[in-house]
Amino acid sequence: MGLESTVSSVISYQPFKGAWTLLAVLFNAARIPLWILYYTPRPLRQNPNWTLGQCVRVRVIRAFLWNAAMIQMRVPMALAPGVEQARFITLPPAKEQYFTGVTAADPDVQPIEIGGTWYPEKPDPSVKKPGLVALHFHGGAYAIGDGREQDAGFGAQTILKNTDATHVFCPQYRLATHPNCRFPAQLQDAISAYVYLQDMGIPAEQIVVGGDSAGGHLTLCLLRYLSESGDKVGLQSPACAWLWSPWSAPRGALDYARFNRNPFANVDYVGTTFGRWGCLNLAPSEEKTGLTVHSPMLNYVDNPFPSKTPMWVQYGGNEILLHDGVKMTEQLRLVEGNVVDIEITKDAPHDIILIGHLLGFADQARTAAVLANEFLRKQVGVSSG
């Protein structure tokens, strides 16, 4: 791991970054035919129930994420509309009154203006009151992703077509790989997005919060913040939460040996290098906040909390985060008053709601969304239409 970190620190700068990227593209393009040959016999596949296409796609995504972490790829956080046009908006930071405790503890990390993308369009409550709104935080280990069409489009459309949500809003929260964007920057942005919806006239009881992978972790952070400080700052809890492959314990990526002992370490597409990159950047300033990645606000394994919001949790049956996620879910269930359910999608890898279409698991993502909606209806009685 030391050698890998040393190499990464060198190739994260030009011209080495460009050279590494070119070589990585050529090298992995050459590997694809070899993967096809290797995985043609079913017994050699990561999972014998997977199709050949699924096996190869998982390997391609795994290679991409490893190389992205190695070169420390910087995803821009532009506030220009882009191809989303009117669906992309900018929103101001929430008022100071909504930030307390850890969200106001680091003077170098302040709430700022962020962007966000609406699906299928931005609602206009003055013309037609929107129905159920899903506030969805994208995944990417807090290192990549932006919630725009090419990033979160599949997930947003899957939610729209298979649940009672009439609109999905995906904030472009700050990525931890940018300067002064360590935690609690992401929680500040989540709070701003939640307040933005309510300032539009969408009440908390019409909002479902959720996210995939790191976005699921951010959802947990928001729910914990609302549980501990919501009454103090004047924010009600949302109607429901959909947690898609939530990253329950980012600190787990720092334990290289434990990570690679996981039975799905060589099956799933998420490797320790990618998770470690995200976790190291996310880590808050212990001196200024009193927090580390082991603190309850960031580590949800062995740190359950009470929540007024019913939580539906989904994991893939073949994903690296499954065991920690199941443990977290069972611990949340034991808290008096909590309503928590879990769905394990058979044979699926990590985060099918985000990139199921790229992995060959789009049908499984749609089925999971239907189940999420059934949980919502059962808990809060939202009717179709």
Residue pairs with C-beta under 8 A, 6 or more apart in sequence:
1 256
4 70
4 273
7 70
8 69
8 70
8 71
8 72
8 277
10 16
11 17
11 19
11 20
11 70
11 71
12 70
12 71
12 72
17 71
20 67
20 70
20 71
21 67
21 71
24 63
24 67
28 60
28 63
28 64
28 67
31 59
31 63
32 56
32 60
35 55
35 56
35 59
35 60
36 52
36 56
38 44
39 45
39 46
39 52
39 55
39 56
40 52
42 48
45 52
45 55
46 55
46 58
46 266
46 267
46 318
47 55
47 267
47 318
47 347
49 347
50 58
50 347
50 360
51 360
53 360
54 359
54 360
54 361
57 358
57 359
57 360
58 267
58 268
58 269
58 349
58 359
59 269
61 269
61 355
61 358
61 359
62 268
62 269
62 270
62 271
65 269
65 270
65 271
65 273
65 274
66 271
66 273
66 274
68 143
68 144
68 274
69 143
69 273
69 274
69 276
69 277
70 273
72 177
72 277
73 143
73 144
74 177
74 178
75 140
75 143
75 144
75 145
75 146
75 175
75 177
77 114
77 115
77 146
77 172
77 174
77 175
77 178
78 115
79 90
79 113
79 114
79 115
79 172
81 88
82 88
82 148
83 148
83 149
84 117
84 148
84 149
86 121
86 122
87 117
87 118
87 119
87 120
87 121
87 122
88 115
88 116
88 117
88 118
88 148
89 115
89 116
89 117
89 118
89 122
90 113
90 114
90 115
90 116
91 113
91 114
91 115
91 116
91 171
91 192
91 193
91 196
92 113
92 192
93 110
93 111
93 112
93 113
93 114
93 188
93 192
94 111
94 191
94 192
94 195
94 196
95 195
97 233
97 234
98 191
98 192
98 195
98 233
98 234
98 235
99 111
99 188
99 191
99 233
100 229
100 232
100 233
101 225
101 228
101 229
102 184
102 187
102 225
102 284
102 289
102 290
102 291
102 297
103 111
103 184
103 187
103 188
103 191
103 225
105 184
105 288
105 289
105 290
105 291
106 182
106 184
106 284
106 285
106 288
106 289
107 288
108 180
108 285
108 288
109 180
109 181
109 182
109 183
109 184
109 185
109 188
110 188
111 188
111 189
111 191
111 192
112 174
114 171
114 172
114 173
114 174
114 189
114 192
114 193
115 146
115 147
115 171
115 172
116 147
116 169
116 170
116 171
116 172
116 193
116 196
117 147
117 148
117 149
117 152
117 156
117 169
117 170
117 172
118 167
118 168
118 169
119 153
119 156
119 157
119 160
119 167
119 168
119 169
119 170
120 160
120 167
121 167
123 130
123 133
123 166
123 167
123 200
123 202
125 200
125 201
125 202
129 201
130 166
130 167
130 202
130 206
131 164
131 165
131 166
131 167
131 206
132 163
132 164
132 165
132 166
132 167
132 206
132 207
132 208
132 239
132 382
133 165
133 166
133 167
133 168
133 169
133 197
133 202
133 206
133 207
133 208
134 156
134 159
134 163
134 165
134 167
134 168
134 169
134 207
134 208
134 209
134 210
134 242
135 169
135 171
135 193
135 194
135 197
135 207
135 208
135 209
135 210
135 238
136 147
136 152
136 155
136 156
136 159
136 168
136 169
136 170
136 209
136 210
136 211
136 212
136 215
137 147
137 170
137 171
137 173
137 190
137 209
137 210
137 211
137 212
137 214
137 215
137 216
137 218
137 219
138 145
138 146
138 147
138 151
138 152
138 155
138 170
138 211
138 212
138 214
138 215
138 354
139 145
139 211
139 212
139 213
139 214
139 215
139 216
139 244
139 245
139 247
139 351
139 354
140 151
140 175
140 213
140 214
140 215
140 278
141 213
141 214
141 247
141 274
141 275
141 277
141 278
141 279
142 175
142 176
142 177
142 186
142 214
142 250
142 278
142 281
142 282
143 175
143 176
143 177
143 274
143 277
143 278
143 281
144 175
145 151
145 152
145 175
145 214
145 215
146 152
146 172
147 170
147 171
147 172
147 173
148 170
148 172
152 170
152 354
154 353
154 354
154 355
154 356
154 357
154 358
154 362
154 365
155 212
155 244
155 353
155 354
155 365
156 168
156 170
158 353
158 356
158 362
158 365
158 366
158 369
159 165
159 168
159 242
159 353
159 369
160 166
160 167
160 168
161 366
161 369
162 366
162 369
162 370
162 373
163 369
163 370
163 372
163 373
163 376
164 373
164 376
164 377
164 382
164 383
164 384
164 385
165 208
169 193
169 197
171 189
171 190
171 192
171 193
173 185
173 186
173 189
173 190
173 193
173 218
174 181
174 185
174 186
174 189
175 181
176 182
176 183
176 185
176 186
176 278
176 281
176 282
177 277
177 278
177 281
181 281
182 281
182 282
182 283
182 284
182 285
183 282
183 283
183 284
183 289
183 291
183 298
184 284
184 289
186 218
186 221
186 282
187 218
187 221
187 222
187 225
190 218
190 219
190 221
190 222
191 222
191 225
191 235
194 207
194 209
194 222
194 235
194 238
195 235
197 207
198 204
198 207
198 235
203 236
204 235
204 236
204 237
204 238
204 239
205 236
205 238
205 239
205 380
206 239
207 238
207 239
208 238
208 239
208 240
208 241
208 242
208 376
209 219
209 222
209 223
209 238
209 240
209 241
209 242
209 309
210 216
210 219
210 241
210 242
210 243
210 244
211 217
211 218
211 219
211 243
211 244
211 246
212 244
212 245
212 246
212 351
212 353
212 354
213 244
213 245
213 246
213 247
213 321
213 350
213 351
213 354
214 247
214 250
214 278
215 244
216 243
216 244
216 245
216 246
216 247
217 246
217 247
217 248
217 250
217 298
217 300
219 241
219 243
219 246
220 243
220 246
220 248
220 300
221 297
221 298
223 237
223 241
223 305
223 307
223 309
223 311
224 296
224 297
224 305
224 307
225 297
226 235
226 236
226 237
226 238
226 307
226 308
226 309
227 237
227 305
227 306
227 307
227 308
228 305
230 236
230 237
237 307
237 308
237 309
238 309
239 309
239 376
239 380
239 382
240 309
240 310
240 311
240 312
240 375
240 376
240 379
240 380
241 307
241 309
241 310
241 311
241 312
242 312
242 314
242 372
242 376
243 311
243 312
243 313
243 314
244 314
244 351
244 352
244 353
244 354
244 368
245 314
245 315
245 316
245 319
245 321
245 325
245 350
245 351
245 352
245 353
246 300
246 313
246 321
246 325
246 328
247 275
247 321
248 299
248 300
248 301
248 321
248 324
248 325
248 327
248 328
249 299
249 300
249 301
249 324
249 328
250 275
250 278
250 279
250 282
250 293
250 298
250 299
251 279
251 292
251 293
251 294
251 298
251 299
252 258
252 259
252 275
252 301
252 324
253 259
253 272
253 275
253 276
253 278
253 279
254 276
254 279
254 280
254 293
256 272
256 276
259 265
259 272
259 275
259 320
260 272
262 320
262 323
264 318
264 319
264 320
264 322
265 271
265 272
265 320
267 318
267 349
268 316
268 318
268 319
268 320
268 349
268 350
269 349
269 350
269 359
270 319
270 320
270 321
270 350
279 293
282 293
282 298
283 292
283 293
284 291
284 292
284 293
284 298
286 292
291 297
291 298
292 298
293 299
296 303
296 305
300 328
300 332
301 324
301 327
301 328
301 331
302 327
302 331
303 331
304 328
304 331
304 332
304 334
304 335
304 338
305 332
305 335
306 335
306 336
306 337
306 338
307 332
307 335
307 338
308 337
310 339
310 340
310 341
310 375
310 376
310 379
310 380
311 332
311 338
311 339
311 340
311 341
312 340
312 341
312 342
312 343
312 371
312 372
312 375
312 376
313 325
313 329
313 340
313 341
313 342
313 343
314 342
314 343
314 344
314 345
314 353
314 368
314 371
314 372
315 321
315 322
315 325
315 326
315 342
315 343
315 344
315 345
316 322
316 344
316 345
316 347
316 348
316 349
316 350
316 351
316 352
316 361
317 344
317 345
317 346
317 347
317 348
318 347
318 348
318 349
319 348
319 349
319 350
319 351
320 350
321 350
322 344
325 342
326 342
326 344
329 340
329 342
332 338
332 340
333 340
339 379
341 375
343 368
343 371
343 372
345 352
345 361
345 364
345 367
345 368
348 361
348 364
349 359
349 361
352 359
352 361
352 362
352 364
352 365
352 368
353 365
353 368
353 369
356 362
356 364
356 365
357 365
376 382
377 383
